[in-house]
Amino acid sequence: MSYIASRLSVVKPSASMAASQAAKALRAKGVDVIDLGLGEPDFPTPHHIVDAAHFAAKAGQTLYTAAAGTVEVREAIAGKFRRENGLDYTADDIVVANGAKQIIFNALMATLETGDEAILPAPYFVSYPEMVKLLGGTPIVVECPETTGFRLTPALLEKAITPRTKWLFLNMPGNPSGAVYSESDLKALGAVLAKHPQVLILSDEIYEHILFDGREFVSFAKACPELRDRTLIVNGVSKSYAMTGWRVGYAAGPTPLLKAMSTIQSQSCTSVCSIAQAATVAALNGPQDEVARFRQAFERRRDLVVDGIRKINGLTLSPPEGAFYVYIGCASLIGRKTPKGVVLEDDAAVSNYLLNEGRVASVPGVAYGLSPYFRISTATSEEVLAEAISRINAAVAQVE
Ligand SMILES: Cc1ncc(COP(=O)(O)O)c(C=O)c1O
């Protein structure tokens, strides 16, 4: 008999972490593998942010903070929403947690009853369905095909809503597709949601600053102000400021939800690290030129990868509009044979083949709820990306 709780039986470990571990295992055997599995910026955290953390630690900001976060960090976040999103939230409308992931976990724990449904437009961030299941909910996966730009349409949304729908998840720019919703896209979804008052909206805007081709970001809350009392805007410093390890995420939303999330936070981990919160104040209130520099680097890399992948016979790729991933279509490889005679049955087999024969780690589309694709992260140098493309090209060319 296992002593592990039965709720764990439905939850899978993170697929992107698994891809990265498989790459590490091969490396440990001396194989030269390029790991494009995990998604985190490869830049160091800007100096002024690190300096603010040093200062905070030396100044004695080393105690527990309020569960929702320090007043300073929540005011800095409110300032960010005003400045960048045209949204009027006060410090009381905001909570911080250990990453956007914990924000999402707390929000689901605060709201899901057994059997409540959460609509997940696919391809989705790998953690969404696992968190929903872990907390007793039912993920309702809505496949959003490449022909709709991997975006949820009003018709698809309307069809997926039931009386049990508790949450709609949106993520823009999206991981893994890079899809972005325009203001009119969001308003059209909002018109459907207005008819279904039982549905809460979780808008995960963590890749907000990584947008390409001159696009402007529009927050869901800005596009649909009439839905504000059931909208949770999720964001964080991980991706914009190269601060994945600092573990600071935040949310703005309706008071009863935030209060419940703070209660969970206070009884599970008390607060976010006080020093990381001080660093976040510096990130949000300080100079933003590094954010712009990161964005430009990600756009150059996107261009390089789109150009390289599109030249490979057998792969397809719609240029992502933001974030730092590309979601590569591999339909024409399915059913074909590798040089060792293995039939590529699905995208997991393609990803596996690229790892073992191409020495490039990727994550198969099955992990994101939409196949046949595989995701590679572009959060690495142009030299490494160029080498990875040439390896993928060589491996694909050998498929019979
Ligand atoms: C869509 C999305 N949301 C949330 C996260 C997690 O962010 P954090 O580091 O703030 O927990 C990620 C990280 O990969 C992500 O891709």
The ligand as an SDF file (V2000), in Angstrom:
LIG
                    3D

 16 16  0  0  0  0  0  0  0  0999 V2000
    2.2690   30.7740  -18.7270 C   0  0  0  0  0  0  0  0  0  0  0  0
    3.0970   30.7110  -17.5010 C   0  0  0  0  0  0  0  0  0  0  0  0
    2.5680   31.0880  -16.3290 N   0  0  0  0  0  0  0  0  0  0  0  0
    3.2850   31.0280  -15.1910 C   0  0  0  0  0  0  0  0  0  0  0  0
    4.5860   30.5750  -15.1930 C   0  0  0  0  0  0  0  0  0  0  0  0
    5.3320   30.4990  -13.8940 C   0  0  0  0  0  0  0  0  0  0  0  0
    5.8460   31.7270  -13.5210 O   0  0  0  0  0  0  0  0  0  0  0  0
    6.5420   31.9320  -12.1090 P   0  0  0  0  0  0  0  0  0  0  0  0
    8.0030   31.7580  -12.3030 O   0  0  0  0  0  0  0  0  0  0  0  0
    6.1990   33.3520  -11.7330 O   0  0  0  0  0  0  0  0  0  0  0  0
    5.9580   30.9450  -11.1650 O   0  0  0  0  0  0  0  0  0  0  0  0
    5.1750   30.1640  -16.3850 C   0  0  0  0  0  0  0  0  0  0  0  0
    6.5550   29.6300  -16.3860 C   0  0  0  0  0  0  0  0  0  0  0  0
    7.0030   28.9370  -17.2400 O   0  0  0  0  0  0  0  0  0  0  0  0
    4.4100   30.2380  -17.5690 C   0  0  0  0  0  0  0  0  0  0  0  0
    4.9260   29.8490  -18.7350 O   0  0  0  0  0  0  0  0  0  0  0  0
  1  2  1  0
  2  3  1  0
  2 15  2  0
  3  4  2  0
  4  5  1  0
  5  6  1  0
  5 12  2  0
  6  7  1  0
  7  8  1  0
  8  9  2  0
  8 10  1  0
  8 11  1  0
 12 13  1  0
 12 15  1  0
 13 14  2  0
 15 16  1  0
M  END
$$$$
